[in-house]
Amino acid sequence: MTADLAPKRSGRRRITGTPYALIIPAVAVLVLAMGYPLVWQLITSTQQFGLAQQFGQAAPFVGLQNYITLATDPYMWTVVARSVLFCAACAAITMVIGTLLALLMNVVARWVRLLLQITLLLAWAMPVVAAMTVWTWLFNLRSGVINWMLTAIGLPFHGHNWLIEPLSFFGVAVIIVVWMSVPFVAFSIYAGLTQVSEEVMEAASIDGASARQRFFSITVPMIRPVIAIVLLLQVIWDLRVFTQIKLLQTAGSVKSETNLLGTYIYQLGTGSSDFGLASAVSVFVLALTIVISAFYVRSMLKEES
């Protein structure tokens, strides 16, 4: 009897509530930290919430009027288009440079790789405000190193204001955002590259595959999940960029011509005390982020199935 029952007992899977009890505190903190602001934004986006409401007055319910106002405002769609283009440029450049650095770290000598990793880590760990102080000084129209170097080689950039024109403003912004984002992409893709089998690469090389063929036919398919999640995170971060744009605007630019979604929400809320419209824009950004993320989630579910 004992011998007959032993296999049945060993095959049973005991289900207890311990794992759920351990995860409940983390889930509760996450729900409170993210759920409350989200609910507040949704409620406020349907109200006329201005300066008076900050001092205790009741907020009139306006339904979807804030969303209608935004949908019929040409400037809102200008900001959206500008933000999407900026996000696409930053994400694409960051992924290319980060991938190239990851490939470089994968082939160089150990001491070179260590030096490169330390350099990237220092750039990544630098506080945003400190980094922006340095970058603002570099592009300063009077004492900036960039203008000095360009003038020294004979180019007419003496006293050039990089931040006054929208095109050059966003050129500087792209450089800064990419510089701050490349280390994350490089480290993540390098971690994926370390999992690629050297035996497979050697076999492909023996079969006559070129370095380009090995990269696109073997390496990329094997690290596609890493590339997908890194690209998704990069797009989300670049779409919601705020600090870099805000500090560059403060350094000297026309805000109406350089606003992105993050600074536009700040301008509506803190600047104009129109928290109803600001909340409506925030909800729109959340919806846009969900739409962008849906493609990755759908592909991930397909792979799991």
N, C-alpha and C positions, 0 to 999 in steps of 0.2 A: 504493500500500500504506500509506504514512504517513498519507494523508488518511483511509483507511478505519479505521486503528487508533486515530487520535486521539480520536474520540468515545468509543470503548470505554474507553480509558485514563482519560479525564476523568470517565467515569461510575462508575468503580470507587471504592470507599471503603476506604481503607487503615485497617486495624485494628491498632494497636500496643498494647503493654503499658504504655506510659508513663502514661496516666491512672490505671490501676490501681496502678502503683508509687507514684504521688504520693499516692493516697488511703489506701494501706495504713497509714502511720504514724498518721494521724488515727483510722482505724478501730481500730487496735490500742490506742491510748490510751483511746478510748471504751469498748472492750470491757473493758479492765483496770479503768477507773475505775468502771464501772457493773456489769460482770459479776461481779467478785469479791464486792462487798457483797451482790449479789442471791443468789449461790450460798451465801454464808455464812448469809444469812437463811433460805433454804430448808432448809439442813441443820440450823441451830439450832432451827427451828420444830418439828423432829421429835425434839428432845432435851430432857432435863431439865437445863437450863443455868442454874445459879444462882451464888451467890457462891463456892462451893467450886471450881467449874470455872474461875473467874477466876484461881485460884492453882494451876492445873495438873492438877486431878483430871479423870478421864475423865467425859465427859457421857453418862449412860445414854440409850439409844435408847428413845423412848416412842411412836414412830409418829405416829398422828393424834390422840393423846390431848390435846395442847394445843388443837387445833382443836375437838375435842369439848367440852372444858372451856369454851371461848369460846362455842360455839354454844348451850350449855345455860345460859349465864350471862345473866340478864335485864339486868344492868347494862351488859354489852357492847352489847346491842341498843339500850339507852337512849342510849348514847354515839353509836352509829351514826346513829340517828334524829335526835339533836340535831345531829350534824355535817352531815347531809344538809340539814336545814332551815336551818342557819346558812349553809351553802354556797349554797343556792338564794337566800336573801335577799340575801346579799352580791353574788352574781353578777348578779342581776336589777337591784338598785339601781345597781351600778357601771356596767352596760351602759346603763341609761337616762340617768344623769347624764353619762357619758362621751360618749354619742351627742349629747346636747343641747349639750355644750361643743364638740364637733366641728362641729356645725351652726352654732354661734355664731361659731367661728373662721372659718368659710367665708364669712360674710356681713359681718363687721365690717370697719372700716378697718384698714389695715396696721399702724399703731402700736398699736391696741388688740389686734389678734391677736398681735403680738410680745410685748406686756406679759403677755397671758394665757398664752402659751406659756412665757415665762420663769418665771412663777409656778408653773405646773404642773411644769415641769422641776425647780425647786428643791424642791417637795414630793416629787417622785418620787426625787430624788437624796439626800434626807435619810436618814442611817442609821437603821435600825429602832429601835435602842436609844435613840438621841437623840430620835427622834420620840416614842417611848413615854414617855420621861421628861417631855416637855412635856405629853402627853395625860394622864398620871397626875396631874401637878400641876394641870391644868385641872379635873379631876374630884375633886380631893382634898376630903374631907368637912369639913376645918377651914379651909384656906386656898385652896380652889379657886375659880377665877374663875367657873365655871359656877354654883356655889351662890350666890356673891356677887351675880351678875347677876340670877338668879331671885328671890333674896330682896329685891333692890333694887326690883323691880317688884311686890312684895307677895305673892309666892308662898311657901308654907311649906317652903323648902328649906334653911334654916339647919342646918348639921351633917348634911345628908343624905348617907348612904353609898351611892353608886351601885353599888358592887361587891359588896355583901353579898347582895343579892337576885339570883337567876339572871336574871330578866327584864331588869332594868336593867343587869346585867352584860353581857349579850349585846347590849343596845341600844348601850352604849358600845363594845363590841367591833366591832359592825357599822359604826359611825361611823368608827372608826379604820381598819379594813380597807378600807372603801370609799374613804376619803380617800387611802390609800396606793396604791390600784389604779386610780383614775379617770384619772390622767395617761396611763398606758399605753393605756387604751382610747380616750381622747380623741385622742391622737396617731395611733394606728393607724387609727381611722375617718376622721380628718381627711385622712390620706394617701390613703385610698380615695376620699374625696369629691373630691380634686383631680383624679382620673382620670375623673370623670363629665363627659361632653361638655356644654359650655355651649350648643352649637347644639341639641342634643336637648332640653334644658330650655327654651330659648327657644321652640322649635317647639311644645312641649307647652303652654307658657303662652299662645302665640298661639291655639292650638286651644281655649283656655278651661279648661284643667286648673288646679285650685286648687293652692296650695302643698302641702296635705295629699295630694292625688292625685299630684302630681309626686314627692313623697317616697316614698310607698308603692308606686307603680306603676313608677317609673323608677329612683330613687336606690337604694332597698333592693335590688331585683333585681341591679343593676349592682355593688353592693359586698357582695353576699351572701357570697362567699368570705372576705372580710376579717372580716365580722361573725362568721362561723362559727368561724374559727380563733381569734379573740380571745375569743369566748364559751367555747370549749373550754379554752383556756389559763386563763381566769379561773376556771372551775369546778374545774379541777385544782388551781390554787393555793389557792383558798378551801377546798377539801376537805382540804388538807394544812396549813392554817395552824397555826402553833405558837408562834412568838416572841411575837406580840401577846397571845395567850391566856395564855401562861406568865407574862409580865411583869405582866399584870393580876391573875392569881391571886396572885402574890407581893405585889402591892400591897394585898391584903386581900380574900379571897373564900373560899367553901367549895369546895375543889377537887373534891370528889365530885359537886357539883351543877353544876359549870361545865366539866368535862372534855370536850374534843373528842378526836377520834382521835389527833391529834398529841401532846397532853399525856397522854392515856391510855397511849400507847406509852412515853412518857418515864417515867410513874409506875410502870409495870410493870417496865421495864428498870432505869433508874438508881435509882428510888425503892425498889422492892421486890426488886431483883436477880433477878427472874424473867425472864431473857432469852429463855427458850423461848417463854413466852406473848407477850412483847413482839414477838418475831420472827413469831409466828403472826398477830398483829394487823397487823404491817407487810405481810405477804404478802396478807392480806385487803384492805388498803388498795390495794395494787398491783392486785389482781384487780378491785376496784371501779373503779379508774381506767381499767383496760383496757376494762371494760364500757361506761363512759361515753364513752371515746374511740372505741369501735367504730362508733357511729352516724356520727360525722363521717368516719371512714376509709372506711366503706362508701359514703356519699354522694359522697365525693371520687373513689372508684374509678368510680362510676357516671358522674360528670361526665367523667372522663378517657376512658371507653369511648364 
